[in-house]
């Protein structure tokens, strides 16, 4: 995630009373919230612009179909 052109790396500060499991949970939550893993998965393989457009259109169709079913 970039904030105004700067690289943002999640940090978890651990106090002496925190267990490793608690710190790991907080770190995982922070990584999930910032979308780092989703971005990494998205960039894992190169997609040509045509494939990206097709995926975007398919997602738009799914979303509109889902909204139409809700009524």
Backbone bond lengths (Angstrom), bond angles and torsions (degrees), N, CA, C in turn:
res aa  C-N    CA-C-N  psi(-1)  N-CA   C-N-CA  omega(-1)  CA-C   N-CA-C  phi
1 X - - - 1.458 - - 1.513 108.23 -
2 X 1.303 116.44 136.83 1.456 120.75 -179.87 1.524 109.37 -112.63
3 X 1.291 116.01 135.74 1.454 121.76 175.52 1.520 107.59 -118.59
4 X 1.340 116.33 108.48 1.466 122.24 179.37 1.519 111.75 51.97
5 X 1.326 115.62 46.23 1.450 120.16 176.57 1.512 115.21 80.86
6 X 1.321 118.01 1.03 1.456 121.15 179.64 1.521 109.99 -104.55
7 X 1.291 115.65 149.34 1.460 121.58 178.92 1.520 108.88 -82.40
8 X 1.320 116.97 130.77 1.457 122.00 -179.99 1.517 108.80 -107.48
9 X 1.313 116.52 120.53 1.455 121.36 176.32 1.517 108.66 -114.87
10 X 1.333 117.73 126.97 1.463 119.42 -178.50 1.525 111.66 -67.30
11 X 1.304 115.47 139.72 1.462 121.53 178.15 1.514 109.27 -127.64
12 X 1.307 115.41 142.96 1.456 121.36 173.97 1.520 106.87 -126.07
13 X 1.315 115.77 119.33 1.455 120.43 178.68 1.526 108.56 -90.30
14 X 1.311 115.60 131.45 1.458 121.60 -174.74 1.522 108.94 -108.82
15 X 1.317 115.35 127.70 1.464 119.41 174.13 1.531 108.27 -92.32
16 X 1.294 116.11 170.20 1.464 119.81 -176.72 1.527 112.07 -67.15
17 X 1.317 117.30 -22.21 1.461 119.92 -178.45 1.532 112.80 -86.97
18 X 1.338 118.09 -12.01 1.464 121.63 -179.20 1.518 110.85 -79.41
19 X 1.319 115.38 140.69 1.464 119.20 174.10 1.528 108.16 -87.84
20 X 1.309 115.85 164.67 1.463 120.85 179.05 1.523 110.37 -62.37
21 X 1.338 116.86 -40.27 1.462 120.63 -178.89 1.526 111.68 -62.36
22 X 1.335 116.51 -40.55 1.461 119.95 178.74 1.524 110.86 -64.55
23 X 1.321 116.40 -43.46 1.462 120.44 179.60 1.523 110.86 -65.09
24 X 1.318 116.72 -40.12 1.458 120.62 179.15 1.527 110.72 -64.86
25 X 1.331 117.04 -39.94 1.465 120.87 177.26 1.514 110.88 -61.57
26 X 1.348 116.34 -45.07 1.464 119.98 179.19 1.524 111.35 -63.64
27 X 1.334 116.76 -40.44 1.455 120.55 178.97 1.524 110.79 -64.04
28 X 1.327 117.26 -46.10 1.462 120.98 179.42 1.519 111.38 -60.93
29 X 1.322 117.08 -39.50 1.458 121.16 178.64 1.529 110.54 -64.67
30 X 1.323 116.19 -42.19 1.457 120.76 179.53 1.530 111.18 -65.34
31 X 1.321 116.92 -42.02 1.463 120.81 178.35 1.522 109.74 -63.68
32 X 1.308 117.27 -39.95 1.468 121.68 179.01 1.532 110.62 -64.64
33 X 1.327 116.88 -43.67 1.457 121.13 -178.42 1.526 112.01 -65.70
34 X 1.321 117.32 -37.47 1.454 120.11 -178.49 1.519 112.62 -78.83
35 X 1.336 117.77 -15.23 1.453 121.43 176.65 1.523 114.04 79.58
36 X 1.303 117.03 22.42 1.464 120.87 -178.09 1.526 111.13 -64.82
37 X 1.325 117.34 -44.89 1.462 119.73 -178.61 1.525 111.74 -67.09
38 X 1.322 117.08 -39.61 1.463 120.21 178.29 1.524 110.07 -62.56
39 X 1.316 116.19 -41.18 1.463 120.59 178.61 1.527 110.87 -65.18
40 X 1.316 116.97 -40.97 1.467 120.64 179.33 1.525 110.62 -64.67
41 X 1.315 117.04 -41.93 1.469 119.93 178.47 1.526 110.79 -64.90
42 X 1.325 115.48 -38.56 1.463 119.78 -179.60 1.525 110.97 -65.58
43 X 1.316 116.83 -35.04 1.463 121.37 -177.47 1.532 113.07 -92.91
44 X 1.315 117.58 2.88 1.455 120.58 -175.01 1.536 112.06 -60.39
45 X 1.312 116.64 -40.63 1.461 122.01 178.57 1.512 108.62 -128.47
46 X 1.313 116.61 143.46 1.460 120.76 179.87 1.517 109.88 -70.22
47 X 1.330 114.70 133.89 1.461 120.70 174.68 1.520 108.22 -117.19
48 X 1.314 117.62 127.33 1.463 119.32 175.68 1.533 109.70 -64.97
49 X 1.319 116.86 156.00 1.475 119.80 -179.31 1.528 113.46 -56.37
50 X 1.329 118.14 -33.27 1.468 119.91 -179.72 1.524 110.62 -64.80
51 X 1.330 117.91 -39.98 1.465 121.67 178.78 1.520 109.85 -67.86
52 X 1.330 116.24 -39.63 1.467 119.96 178.27 1.525 111.03 -61.10
53 X 1.347 115.82 -42.74 1.477 119.77 178.84 1.518 111.22 -63.11
54 X 1.352 116.59 -41.71 1.466 120.04 -180.00 1.522 111.37 -64.24
55 X 1.338 116.48 -41.06 1.465 119.78 178.51 1.523 111.14 -65.15
56 X 1.319 115.94 -40.63 1.467 120.53 -179.96 1.532 110.26 -64.49
57 X 1.331 116.70 -42.46 1.461 120.57 178.82 1.523 110.68 -65.12
58 X 1.332 117.19 -40.50 1.467 120.15 179.41 1.527 110.43 -65.26
59 X 1.322 116.89 -40.35 1.465 119.97 178.06 1.523 110.69 -64.21
60 X 1.320 116.49 -38.63 1.465 120.67 178.61 1.532 110.52 -64.85
61 X 1.346 116.40 -41.34 1.463 119.72 177.64 1.524 110.91 -63.45
62 X 1.341 116.75 -43.99 1.468 119.86 179.33 1.533 110.83 -61.36
63 X 1.319 115.87 -42.35 1.460 119.48 -178.50 1.522 111.47 -66.10
64 X 1.330 117.42 -42.85 1.459 119.76 179.20 1.520 111.93 -67.38
65 X 1.342 116.61 -36.01 1.472 120.69 176.76 1.536 109.85 -65.66
66 X 1.309 116.39 -41.60 1.464 120.88 179.40 1.529 110.43 -64.21
67 X 1.340 116.34 -42.65 1.469 120.09 179.11 1.526 111.07 -67.62
68 X 1.322 118.04 -33.59 1.462 121.13 178.91 1.518 110.78 -69.10
69 X 1.327 117.33 -34.16 1.461 121.03 179.58 1.526 111.11 -70.74
70 X 1.312 116.58 -31.73 1.469 119.99 179.90 1.527 111.18 -68.09
71 X 1.314 115.22 -32.04 1.451 120.24 176.44 1.441 114.53 85.06
